[in-house]
Amino acid sequence: MSPIEKYQRLSKLLSVNARASLPHPSWKPIHDAILVSAIAKHGWIDKESHIGAIIGDEDIQWGKPFDKGDLVLPSTTDTNKSSTSSSSDVENDKLEEVALRAVDFLNEQTDCKDLKGFNLNLVLKSYGIVSRTVVDEDGQAETDWHLDPDSKPTIIDGSTPSSISDDESYQELPTRKDLLKRAKIVLSKCPESVVSSSNAGNNKETDTHQFYVLDQSKISNVFLAELLRATFKQNQKTIKMARKLLSSALQETQHRMRSMTSASERAEFSRLRGHIALLDRAVKTKQINRPVKNVLRAILGMPILPPANPKDETFISDNYSFSAINGELCSVRGKYGKKKSNESAIGDLAISNAVFVAKQRAENVSKESEVTTMLGITTIETLILSVMCSQGIPIYTDDWEQALGNDDDEEINECSYLISWFHMGHVLEVAAEKWVEISQANLAKTTQGDKTGLENELESRQAAHKEAMRLHQKPIYLAKKTIMLMEAIRLQMGPESKYSSKNGIRPDKGIGQKVLHWNRGHLIKWAKALNVYSLSEGHIMHATVMSIRPHSTAEGFLDKKNCKSIFSQISQQTRLRSLFSKYTGDELHNMVFKSVKIVRKSGDIWDDQPYWWREAESETDSKDDFDLLSGILRFGYGGFDQMLEGNEHFRSSMASGESIGRLYRSSGQQRANSITRELSGIDDSAETMRIMKERKKRMSQSKEPTRVNTGNSIQVGIGAFFSAKNSPSPTSNGNKSDDSEVAIVAVVSPKRSTCMEQEDNSKSSPKRRKVEEATI
């Protein structure tokens, strides 16, 4: 039996996970058989002498691309080549994109050679990356990574990389460290675990977990696998590097999903992206502990370690996500046991929960003690909150009375993002009419049983419809009612929390606290203009129908969490509308571009980002992000589906019907919250700089010291305490002249200062008195 036949038989007996890490991009199962035979002949390769003996043994032939041995891959027929040529070209283009992203990472990560766990040699060989030394402007030598056209690999059969032709030089074997790692993987299985030769080569370990196992045998996955492997090697001292690596891994999965044409492959990779996002959140909030590393072990196909304490979890839990308000970890299941729907925004879900509690109370299910601590709202107030959650509040300006009129006002027509209270009243009336129609239909369908509840509901909604019609005709009443209702919700949700880390600084996530503070100030402006601000008590008058008439029928009950969800959603829409009505289109594109960069740098992860999403790439074209923000303002969250249908790119990208490619309200809101937060920060900084420039300009124009009237006395500026000394006269008792230009002047009372001025005037020269009298 020839050596080739022995190697082939041995390779069929070795049970190796096909997704395990490869020591070289061209490594094949027959190379595992050669490696095992070489170890059996020369000893375990933990010593340099043993690996040297294996390399120097001429009887051991590895085949291409390592030497001139006869171990070559079966050549494909011309027919197969012609049938797969187009697909191979596509794969080569994708492979080159991965290689370019790897080059960008290596150039940004200057210490990549010392990055623990990152197999730099494997990445370089896989993608044909080489380095060169360049000298910067300061004369310092830097390493520049780039693709080598002569050595970059290509796909010749759909999955096999090839970088060697018959006329080219052969490559070196993998390093001893890489061969040792591969040998441990191959020999970790006991002989009883081998499978029959008929199924050999496609062996896969049965996964005892639900995590996606990355296929590391694919050349396109090598870069991503090494990012995750380097993350696995990090510890608590290098947690910043772990965060950076996970952020790069998330971006890589997003790029890979965008380039995939198979829906099933995209769905599988979407699972991987979700697992990496879970790791990213855990590393930002917890330590790099065993449950975190077990997830990485599962993804990389490594053995899972049991928890040190049997009561601890083996993996980090995947039923948590970031709150859209402040980024805190919260359960994806609501308080009432209902899983949050992707189809709804957080404010709409809060209103639905409030209505659900009211129905439970009517059925005597809810505990009375729980309901009494909540904020009760009537039907008309529920409608108002629904409309405001969709659109936000009209923007306050110095000409605030124009916001009370109809939409024919010139200022509102000039800016398509501005809305008026009259317009909000119209939307409120339409929504109330729709509610009445729904109640009538429900009542008509019910032919048996007690109809009292449906009849009471219809009566309540008909009364709300009449109230909505009145508020539509009287926008100032709608404005006052809304401002006082918003203040009641703000007080019910409690004070805005202040988050800080160990060093006292923690970046905001979600909508952030500063936007909530801005909306509070915005409400105060409206309250003062509408005369619903108590100057004596220093706060907005807050009142609901049930606070005035406790025996009124409640449509819903809001707890603190639901109040905060509603207030944050209205704050986001209002703040975003104020920014879009303030700046021009070019300025907004530039600001959105900067905001997206800040969001990405802050590590605020977009959990359900569609794979086809185009991020901002230039200051003049912010692509999908700008379209999303603009569409949410024009259509509101209530018209989210119409907004998607009206955008050609959104509509065509979701035409396949894949769930992972769908842009839901909750997902769009998460993105809008993050960008609105950063847009608000950019605007705040610009306002601060503008105020400082104006103050500096006023100070430069003012030459006289500023006097501030404080009642009975006059506070003089600091310049009044310094004055130039007069040169001494020759008859000044012979004192020498003082070279100092400034002398300290004694501070005197205003009364004494007046007497001194009168005395100076009496002693002034006759010429000066004539000038003063002429001026008077």
C-alpha positions in Angstrom: 0.0 0.0 0.0 1.4 3.3 -1.0 1.9 6.2 1.5 -0.8 8.2 -0.2 -3.4 5.4 0.3 -2.4 5.0 4.0 -2.8 8.7 4.6 -6.2 8.7 2.9 -7.4 5.7 5.0 -6.2 7.4 8.1 -7.8 10.7 7.3 -11.2 8.8 7.0 -10.8 7.5 10.5 -10.0 10.8 12.1 -13.1 12.5 13.5 -12.5 16.3 13.4 -15.1 18.9 13.5 -15.2 20.4 10.0 -15.7 23.9 11.6 -12.5 23.7 13.7 -9.7 26.2 13.2 -7.2 25.4 10.5 -3.5 26.1 10.8 -3.3 27.1 7.2 -5.9 28.2 4.7 -5.0 25.3 2.3 -5.0 22.7 5.1 -7.0 19.5 4.2 -8.1 16.4 6.1 -5.3 14.4 4.5 -2.8 16.8 6.1 -4.2 15.8 9.5 -3.3 12.2 8.7 0.2 13.2 7.6 0.7 15.2 10.9 -0.4 12.3 13.1 1.9 9.9 11.2 4.8 12.4 11.6 4.2 12.7 15.3 4.1 8.9 15.7 7.5 8.7 13.9 9.4 11.6 15.5 7.6 12.3 18.8 5.2 14.9 20.2 5.9 18.4 18.7 6.1 20.3 22.0 9.9 20.4 21.4 11.7 22.3 18.6 13.9 19.3 17.9 10.9 17.1 17.1 9.3 19.6 14.7 12.7 20.1 13.1 13.0 16.4 12.5 9.6 16.3 10.9 10.4 19.2 8.6 13.8 17.7 7.7 12.4 14.2 7.0 12.3 13.8 3.2 10.2 10.7 3.4 7.3 12.9 4.7 5.6 14.6 1.7 3.0 17.2 2.5 2.0 18.0 -1.0 0.9 21.3 -2.4 1.2 24.1 -1.4 3.9 23.0 1.1 6.2 20.8 -1.1 6.4 18.9 -4.4 4.7 15.8 -3.0 2.1 13.9 -5.0 -0.7 14.8 -2.6 -2.7 17.1 -4.8 -6.4 17.9 -4.8 -8.5 16.2 -7.4 -8.8 18.5 -10.4 -12.2 19.5 -11.5 -13.4 18.8 -15.0 -13.9 21.5 -17.5 -17.6 21.1 -17.3 -17.6 21.7 -13.5 -15.3 24.7 -14.0 -17.6 26.3 -16.5 -20.6 25.7 -14.3 -19.0 27.2 -11.2 -16.9 30.0 -12.8 -19.4 32.7 -12.2 -20.0 31.7 -8.6 -16.3 31.5 -8.0 -15.9 35.0 -9.3 -18.5 36.2 -6.9 -16.8 34.4 -4.0 -13.4 35.9 -5.0 -14.9 39.4 -4.9 -16.3 38.7 -1.4 -13.0 37.3 -0.3 -11.2 40.4 -1.4 -13.6 42.6 0.5 -12.9 40.5 3.7 -9.1 40.9 3.0 -9.5 44.7 2.7 -11.3 44.9 6.0 -8.6 42.8 7.6 -6.0 45.2 6.2 -7.9 48.2 7.7 -8.0 46.4 11.1 -4.3 45.7 11.0 -3.4 49.3 10.1 -5.6 50.6 12.9 -4.3 48.1 15.4 -0.7 49.1 15.5 0.3 46.4 18.0 -1.4 43.5 16.2 1.8 41.5 16.3 1.5 41.4 20.1 -2.2 40.8 20.2 -2.7 37.8 22.3 -4.7 35.0 20.7 -4.8 36.6 17.3 -3.1 34.3 14.7 -1.6 37.0 12.6 0.4 34.6 10.4 -2.8 32.7 9.5 -4.6 35.9 8.6 -1.7 37.1 6.4 -1.5 33.7 4.6 -5.3 33.5 4.2 -5.7 36.8 2.5 -2.3 37.4 0.9 -1.5 40.4 3.1 2.1 41.7 3.3 3.7 44.6 5.1 6.1 47.3 4.2 7.9 50.0 6.3 7.0 53.6 5.6 8.4 56.8 7.1 5.9 59.4 8.3 6.4 63.1 8.4 8.1 63.0 11.8 10.7 60.6 10.4 9.3 57.6 12.4 9.1 54.2 10.7 5.6 52.6 10.6 4.3 49.3 9.3 1.9 49.5 6.5 -0.2 46.5 5.6 -1.6 46.0 2.1 -2.8 43.3 -0.3 -0.2 41.6 -2.5 -1.7 40.9 -5.9 0.8 38.2 -6.5 0.0 36.1 -3.4 -3.6 36.8 -2.5 -5.7 33.6 -2.5 -8.6 32.9 -4.8 -11.5 30.5 -4.7 -11.3 27.7 -7.3 -14.0 25.3 -6.3 -16.4 27.3 -4.1 -14.5 26.8 -0.9 -10.9 25.9 -1.5 -8.4 28.7 -1.5 -5.5 28.5 -4.0 -2.5 30.8 -4.0 0.1 28.5 -5.7 0.5 27.7 -9.3 2.9 25.2 -10.9 5.4 28.0 -11.6 5.3 29.6 -8.2 7.3 28.9 -5.1 5.9 26.8 -2.3 4.8 28.0 1.1 6.2 27.1 4.5 4.5 24.7 6.9 2.5 26.3 9.7 4.4 27.2 12.8 5.1 24.7 15.6 2.5 26.5 17.7 -0.2 26.2 15.1 0.6 22.5 14.3 0.6 21.7 18.0 -2.9 23.3 18.4 -4.1 21.3 15.4 -2.7 18.1 16.7 -4.5 18.6 20.0 -7.8 19.1 18.1 -7.2 16.0 16.0 -6.1 13.7 18.8 -8.6 14.9 21.4 -11.1 12.3 20.2 -10.9 8.7 21.5 -10.9 5.8 19.0 -14.5 4.9 19.8 -15.7 8.2 18.5 -14.6 7.6 14.9 -17.3 7.0 12.3 -17.5 4.9 9.3 -15.4 5.8 6.3 -18.6 6.4 4.2 -19.4 9.4 6.3 -15.9 10.5 6.9 -14.9 14.0 5.9 -18.3 15.4 6.9 -18.1 14.7 10.6 -19.7 17.3 12.8 -19.9 17.3 16.6 -23.3 17.3 18.0 -23.9 20.8 19.6 -25.3 20.6 23.1 -26.0 24.3 23.1 -28.0 26.7 21.0 -25.2 29.0 19.9 -24.0 29.3 16.3 -20.8 27.4 15.6 -18.6 29.4 13.2 -17.2 27.4 10.2 -13.5 28.2 10.5 -12.6 26.0 7.5 -14.0 28.7 5.2 -11.4 31.2 4.1 -13.9 34.0 4.4 -14.4 33.3 8.1 -10.8 33.3 9.2 -10.6 37.0 10.0 -13.8 36.9 12.1 -12.7 33.7 13.9 -9.4 35.3 14.9 -11.2 38.4 16.2 -13.3 36.1 18.4 -10.3 34.0 19.4 -8.3 37.1 20.4 -11.4 38.2 22.5 -11.3 34.9 24.2 -7.7 35.4 25.3 -8.5 38.8 27.0 -9.0 39.2 30.7 -10.3 41.8 33.1 -7.1 43.9 32.8 -7.5 44.1 29.0 -11.3 44.5 28.9 -11.0 47.6 26.7 -9.3 45.6 24.0 -12.0 42.9 24.3 -14.6 45.6 23.7 -12.8 46.9 20.6 -12.4 43.4 19.2 -16.1 42.6 19.7 -17.0 45.9 18.1 -14.9 44.9 15.1 -16.4 41.4 15.0 -19.9 42.9 15.0 -19.0 45.2 12.0 -17.5 42.2 10.2 -20.7 40.1 10.7 -22.7 43.0 9.4 -20.6 43.2 6.2 -20.7 39.5 5.7 -24.5 39.4 5.9 -24.8 42.2 3.5 -22.7 40.3 0.9 -24.6 37.0 1.3 -27.1 36.0 -1.4 -28.6 33.0 0.3 -31.5 33.7 2.7 -30.7 30.6 4.8 -27.1 31.5 5.1 -28.0 35.1 6.1 -30.5 33.7 8.7 -27.7 31.6 10.3 -25.3 34.4 10.3 -27.9 36.6 11.9 -27.9 34.3 14.9 -24.1 34.7 15.1 -24.5 38.5 15.1 -27.0 38.3 17.9 -24.6 36.1 20.0 -21.7 38.6 19.4 -24.0 41.5 20.3 -24.9 39.6 23.5 -21.2 39.2 24.3 -20.6 42.9 23.6 -23.3 44.0 26.1 -22.1 41.6 28.7 -18.5 42.8 28.4 -19.7 46.4 28.8 -21.7 45.6 31.9 -19.9 42.7 33.5 -16.6 41.1 33.9 -15.1 38.6 31.4 -16.1 35.6 33.4 -16.5 31.9 32.5 -20.1 32.2 31.2 -18.9 34.9 28.8 -16.0 32.8 27.6 -18.2 29.7 27.3 -20.2 31.6 24.6 -17.0 32.2 22.8 -16.0 28.6 23.2 -19.3 27.5 21.7 -19.0 29.8 18.7 -15.4 28.7 18.1 -16.2 25.0 18.5 -14.1 24.6 21.7 -15.0 22.4 24.7 -17.4 24.0 27.1 -16.3 24.3 30.7 -18.8 23.6 33.5 -19.4 26.4 36.0 -17.3 26.5 39.1 -20.5 26.6 41.2 -23.3 24.2 40.2 -25.8 27.0 40.9 -24.2 29.3 38.4 -25.1 29.5 34.7 -23.0 27.8 32.1 -23.6 30.6 29.5 -24.7 34.2 29.9 -28.4 34.6 29.5 -29.7 35.8 26.2 -33.1 37.1 27.4 -31.8 40.6 28.1 -31.5 43.6 25.9 -30.7 47.3 26.3 -33.5 49.6 27.3 -34.3 52.2 24.7 -34.2 54.9 27.4 -30.9 54.6 29.2 -29.2 51.5 28.0 -29.7 49.6 31.2 -30.2 45.8 31.0 -33.9 44.9 31.3 -35.9 41.8 30.6 -37.5 41.5 27.2 -40.6 40.3 28.9 -42.9 42.9 30.2 -44.3 43.2 33.7 -47.5 41.6 32.7 -46.0 38.5 31.1 -46.4 39.6 27.5 -43.3 39.5 25.3 -42.5 42.8 23.7 -43.5 43.0 20.1 -41.1 44.2 17.4 -44.1 45.9 15.7 -44.6 48.5 18.5 -42.5 51.3 19.9 -41.9 51.5 23.6 -44.4 54.3 24.2 -47.2 52.5 22.3 -46.4 49.3 24.4 -46.6 51.4 27.6 -50.1 52.7 26.6 -51.2 49.1 25.8 -50.0 47.9 29.2 -51.9 50.8 30.9 -55.2 49.8 29.1 -54.5 46.1 30.0 -54.2 47.0 33.7 -57.5 49.0 33.5 -59.3 46.0 32.0 -57.9 43.7 34.7 -59.1 46.1 37.3 -62.6 46.1 35.8 -62.5 42.3 36.0 -61.3 42.5 39.6 -58.0 40.8 38.7 -55.6 43.6 39.5 -54.7 44.3 43.1 -56.2 47.5 44.3 -53.0 48.5 46.1 -51.0 48.3 42.9 -53.5 50.4 40.9 -53.7 53.2 43.5 -50.0 53.9 43.1 -50.4 54.4 39.3 -51.5 57.4 37.3 -55.0 57.0 36.0 -55.8 58.4 32.5 -59.2 58.7 30.7 -60.0 57.8 27.2 -59.3 61.3 25.8 -56.0 61.4 27.6 -55.0 58.0 26.3 -55.8 59.3 22.8 -53.7 62.4 23.3 -50.7 60.3 24.5 -51.0 58.0 21.5 -50.9 61.0 19.1 -48.0 62.7 20.9 -46.0 59.4 21.0 -46.4 59.2 17.3 -45.6 62.8 16.4 -44.1 64.6 19.4 -45.1 68.1 20.7 -45.1 71.2 18.4 -41.9 73.2 18.8 -42.0 76.3 20.9 -40.6 79.4 19.3 -40.8 83.2 20.0 -43.8 83.3 17.7 -45.5 80.5 19.5 -49.0 81.7 18.7 -48.5 80.6 15.1 -48.2 77.0 16.4 -51.8 77.3 17.6 -53.1 78.1 14.1 -53.9 75.8 11.2 -51.3 74.4 8.8 -51.8 77.3 6.3 -49.4 79.4 8.2 -46.4 80.5 6.1 -43.8 79.5 8.7 -45.2 75.9 9.0 -45.4 75.6 5.2 -41.8 76.7 4.8 -40.5 74.0 7.1 -42.1 70.6 6.4 -41.0 69.3 9.8 -43.0 71.8 11.8 -46.4 70.9 13.1 -49.1 72.9 14.8 -51.6 72.2 17.6 -54.4 72.6 15.1 -52.8 69.7 13.1 -52.5 67.6 16.2 -56.1 68.3 17.0 -57.1 67.0 13.6 -55.1 63.8 14.1 -56.7 63.4 17.5 -60.2 63.7 16.1 -59.5 61.1 13.4 -58.1 58.7 15.9 -61.1 59.2 18.2 -63.4 58.5 15.3 -61.5 55.3 14.5 -61.8 54.2 18.1 -65.6 54.6 17.9 -65.8 52.6 14.7 -63.8 49.7 16.3 -66.1 49.7 19.4 -69.2 49.7 17.3 -67.9 46.8 15.2 -67.0 44.8 18.4 -70.4 45.4 19.8 -72.1 44.3 16.6 -70.1 41.0 16.5 -71.2 40.1 20.0 -74.6 38.4 19.8 -74.5 36.5 23.1 -73.4 37.2 26.7 -73.2 40.4 28.7 -72.7 43.5 26.5 -72.4 45.9 29.4 -68.7 46.3 29.1 -68.7 46.9 25.3 -71.6 49.4 25.7 -69.8 51.3 28.4 -66.6 51.3 26.2 -68.6 52.7 23.2 -70.2 55.4 25.3 -66.8 56.4 26.7 -65.2 56.6 23.3 -68.1 58.6 21.8 -67.7 61.1 24.6 -64.0 61.2 23.8 -64.8 61.8 20.2 -66.9 64.9 21.1 -64.1 66.1 23.3 -61.5 65.6 20.5 -63.7 67.7 18.1 -63.8 70.5 20.6 -60.0 70.4 21.1 -59.6 70.5 17.4 -61.5 73.7 17.1 -59.8 75.2 20.2 -56.1 74.3 19.8 -55.1 76.4 22.9 -57.1 74.1 25.1 -55.4 71.0 23.5 -52.0 72.7 24.2 -52.8 73.4 27.8 -54.2 69.9 28.4 -51.2 68.2 26.8 -48.6 70.2 28.7 -50.3 69.6 32.1 -50.7 65.9 31.2 -47.0 65.6 30.2 -45.9 67.2 33.5 -48.1 64.7 35.5 -46.4 61.8 33.6 -43.0 63.3 34.3 -43.7 63.6 38.0 -45.1 60.0 38.1 -42.0 58.5 36.4 -39.8 60.1 39.1 -36.5 62.1 38.7 -34.2 61.4 35.9 -31.5 58.9 37.0 -27.8 59.9 36.9 -25.6 57.1 35.8 -21.9 57.0 36.5 -19.2 54.4 36.3 -16.2 53.8 38.5 -14.4 56.9 37.2 -17.6 59.0 37.4 -18.2 59.0 33.6 -20.6 56.7 31.8 -21.8 57.4 28.2 -25.5 57.6 27.6 -27.2 54.8 25.8 -30.6 55.0 24.1 -32.2 58.4 24.2 -30.0 59.5 27.1 -30.8 61.8 30.0 -29.9 65.1 28.4 -32.7 64.8 25.9 -35.2 64.3 28.7 -33.8 67.4 30.4 -34.2 69.3 27.2 -37.8 68.3 26.9 -38.5 69.4 30.5 -37.2 72.9 29.6 -39.2 72.8 26.4 -42.4 72.1 28.4 -41.6 74.9 30.8 -41.5 77.3 27.9 -44.8 76.2 26.7 -46.3 76.3 30.2 -45.2 79.9 30.7 -46.6 81.0 27.3 -49.9 79.2 28.0 -50.2 80.5 31.6 -50.2 77.1 33.1 -46.9 77.7 35.0 -47.1 78.5 38.7 -44.7 81.3 39.4 -45.2 81.1 43.2 -44.4 77.4 43.3 -42.0 77.4 40.4 -43.3 74.4 38.4 -45.8 73.5 35.7 -49.4 73.0 36.8 -50.0 69.2 36.5 -53.5 67.8 36.4 -55.4 64.9 34.9 -59.1 64.4 34.6 -59.0 61.7 37.4 -57.0 64.0 39.7 -59.9 66.5 39.5 -62.8 64.1 39.2 -61.6 60.8 40.9 -64.9 59.0 40.1 -64.3 59.3 36.3 -63.8 56.0 34.4 -60.2 55.2 33.7 -59.1 53.9 30.3 -55.6 53.0 31.6 -53.3 53.1 34.6 -49.6 54.0 34.1 -46.8 53.0 36.4 -43.4 54.6 36.7 -41.8 52.4 34.0 -44.6 53.0 31.5 -44.5 56.8 32.2 -40.8 56.9 31.5 -41.3 55.0 28.2 -44.0 57.5 27.1 -42.0 60.5 28.2 -38.8 59.3 26.5 -40.6 58.6 23.2 -42.3 62.0 23.1 -39.0 63.6 24.0 -37.1 61.9 21.2 -39.7 63.0 18.6 -39.9 66.5 19.9 -36.1 67.0 20.1 -35.5 65.5 16.7 -38.2 67.7 15.2 -36.6 70.8 16.7 -33.3 70.0 15.2 -34.7 69.2 11.7 -36.6 72.5 11.7 -33.5 74.4 12.8 -30.8 73.3 10.3 -30.7 73.0 6.6 -30.5 69.7 4.7 -26.7 69.9 4.1 -26.1 70.7 7.7 -28.3 67.8 8.8 -26.5 65.3 6.6 -23.2 66.4 8.1 -24.6 66.2 11.6 -26.1 62.8 11.1 -22.8 61.6 9.6 -20.9 62.8 12.7 -23.6 61.3 15.1 -23.4 57.9 13.5 -19.6 57.9 14.0 -20.0 58.9 17.7 -22.7 56.2 18.2 -20.4 53.6 16.7 -17.4 54.7 18.8 -19.5 54.8 22.0 -20.3 51.1 21.5 -24.1 51.6 21.4 -25.0 48.5 19.6 -28.0 48.3 17.2 -29.3 44.9 18.1 -31.6 44.3 15.1 -29.8 46.2 12.4 -31.0 44.9 9.0 -28.2 43.3 7.0 -28.9 45.7 4.0 -28.6 48.9 6.0 -26.3 51.5 4.4 -24.5 53.5 7.1 -23.3 57.1 6.5 -20.1 57.2 4.5 -19.7 60.9 3.8 -20.7 64.2 5.3 -23.0 64.9 2.3 -24.7 61.6 2.1 -25.9 59.9 5.3 -28.0 57.4 3.3 -30.5 55.3 5.3 -30.0 57.0 8.6 -31.2 60.3 7.3 -34.1 58.7 5.5 -35.2 56.9 8.7 -35.1 60.1 10.8 -36.8 62.2 8.2 -39.5 59.5 7.6 -40.3 59.1 11.3 -40.9 62.9 11.6 -43.1 63.0 8.5 -45.1 59.9 9.1 -44.8 59.4 12.8 -44.5 56.0 14.5 -48.1 55.5 13.7 -47.3 55.7 10.0 -44.1 53.7 10.2 -45.3 51.1 7.6 -46.3 53.8 5.2 -42.9 55.4 5.6 -41.2 52.1 4.6 -43.5 51.7 1.6 -42.7 55.2 0.5 -38.9 54.7 0.5 -37.8 52.8 -2.6 -34.6 51.4 -1.0 -36.4 50.3 2.2 -39.2 48.7 0.1 -36.9 46.8 -2.3 -34.6 45.6 0.5 -37.5 44.1 2.4 -39.2 42.6 -0.7 -37.8 39.1 0.1 -39.9 38.9 3.3 -37.0 37.7 5.5 -37.5 38.4 9.1 -33.8 39.3 9.6 -34.1 41.9 6.8 -37.3 43.5 8.2 -37.1 47.0 9.8 -39.5 47.0 12.7 -40.7 50.0 14.8 -38.8 48.9 17.8 -35.6 48.5 15.8 -36.0 51.8 14.0 -36.8 53.5 17.3 -33.6 52.2 18.8 -31.6 53.7 16.0 -33.5 57.0 16.1 -32.9 57.2 19.9 -29.1 56.8 19.5 -28.7 59.3 16.7 -31.1 61.8 18.3 -29.0 61.7 21.4 -25.8 62.5 19.6 -27.5 65.2 17.4 -28.7 66.9 20.5 -25.2 66.8 21.9 -23.8 68.4 18.8 -26.4 71.1 18.9 -25.8 71.8 22.6 -22.0 72.2 21.8 -22.7 74.5 19.0 -25.0 76.7 21.1 -22.4 76.8 23.9 -19.8 78.0 21.4 -22.2 80.6 20.0 -22.9 82.0 23.4 -19.2 82.2 24.3 -18.4 84.0 21.0 -21.1 86.5 21.6 -19.9 87.1 25.1 -16.3 87.5 24.0 -17.5 90.0 21.3 -19.4 92.1 23.8 -16.4 92.1 26.2 -14.1 93.2 23.5 -16.4 96.1 22.5 -16.9 97.3 26.0 -14.1 99.5 27.3 -15.8 101.0 30.4 -16.0 98.9 33.6 -19.4 97.3 34.0 -21.5 98.4 37.0 -24.1 96.1 38.3 -27.0 97.6 40.3 -27.7 95.5 43.3 -30.3 97.7 45.0 -29.0 100.1 47.6 -25.4 100.0 46.4 -23.6 99.8 43.1 -21.2 96.9 42.5 -18.3 98.2 40.4 -16.3 96.1 38.0 -12.8 94.8 38.8 -11.3 97.5 36.6 -12.4 100.1 39.2 -9.9 98.8 41.7 -6.9 99.6 39.5 -6.0 103.1 38.1 -2.9 104.7 36.6 -0.9 106.9 39.1 -0.4 110.5 38.3 3.1 111.6 38.0 4.1 113.5 41.3 4.5 117.2 41.1 7.8 118.9 41.9 6.3 120.1 45.2 5.2 116.7 46.5 7.5 116.7 49.5 10.4 115.5 47.4 9.0 112.0 47.0 10.6 110.0 44.2 8.5 109.1 41.2 6.9 105.6 41.0 7.6 103.6 37.9 4.5 101.4 38.4 1.7 101.9 36.0 -1.0 100.5 38.3 -1.9 101.4 41.8 -4.4 99.9 44.2 -7.2 102.3 45.1 -9.0 102.1 48.4 -12.6 101.0 48.2 -15.1 103.6 49.6 -18.8 103.5 50.2 -21.1 104.9 47.5 -22.0 107.9 49.8 -18.4 108.7 50.4 -17.7 108.3 46.7 -20.4 110.8 45.9 -18.9 113.4 48.3 -15.5 112.9 46.8 -16.9 113.5 43.3 -18.6 116.7 44.5 -15.4 117.8 46.0 -13.5 117.1 42.8 -16.0 119.1 40.8 -15.7 122.1 43.2 -11.9 122.0 42.8 -11.9 121.5 39.0 -10.5 124.2 36.7 -12.8 127.0 35.4 -12.2 125.7 31.8 -13.6 122.2 32.8 -16.6 123.7 34.5 -17.5 125.7 31.4 -17.3 122.6 29.3 -19.6 120.6 31.7 -22.1 123.5 31.9 -22.2 123.6 28.1 -22.9 119.9 27.9 -25.7 120.1 30.4 
